[in-house]
Amino acid sequence: SSLAQTLLQYIRNTLAHLGLHNATSGVYDKWIYLVIVIIVSSLLMWALNKLCNYLLLHIQQHRKGVFWGHLYQSKLIAHILWLIPPASIHVMIQFAFKGLLLTYLQRICSIVLVWVVIQSINTFISLLWEGFYERSNMRNRPTKGILQIIHGIFIALGCIVSVSILINRSPMALITG
């Protein structure tokens, strides 16, 4: 919180120095703060993605087996790293925004988090399915439909949770209603 307050104060001072006196009243500083948080969290995600991809390629070259190649190709780690921007924004905006605007911004972040988790789960299931499919005698059977049904179930759950976040109700209330 002290980092956030320091950053907000720095933004206010910089804007006041530039002659934008509305900055001290909170017109611009909060939005600039939000943009900085988005940029920093996105850069962190990008850097971690590059590092993880490098490590996966290095491991894949030195290990036998197809798991590491499938993990790299599935982009599971990249999907998981997409949790960083909305999670960090969700936490950091509470230091700049208040009231209804904070509530709406946090709901948007929560919905994005839900969909990143759903995408990551579906990617993980596809990765497991691919490993199972390669090793079993299921190759000659039409089993892709089962995988699509599983993906559809998670997408439906994501829709229910997203709507419940939007209307501020429990997901169980939506299902039972």
Secondary structure, DSSP 4 states (H G I P E B T S, - for coil): -HHHHHHHHHHHHHHHHTT-GGGGGTSSHHHHHHHHHHHHHHHHHHHHHHHHHHHHHHHHHHS-SSHHHHHHHHTHHHHHHTTHHHHHHHHHGGGT--HHHHHHHHHHHHHHHHHHHHHHHHHHHHHHHHHHHHHSS-TTS--HHHHHHHHHHHHHHHHHHHHHHHHT--HHHHHH-
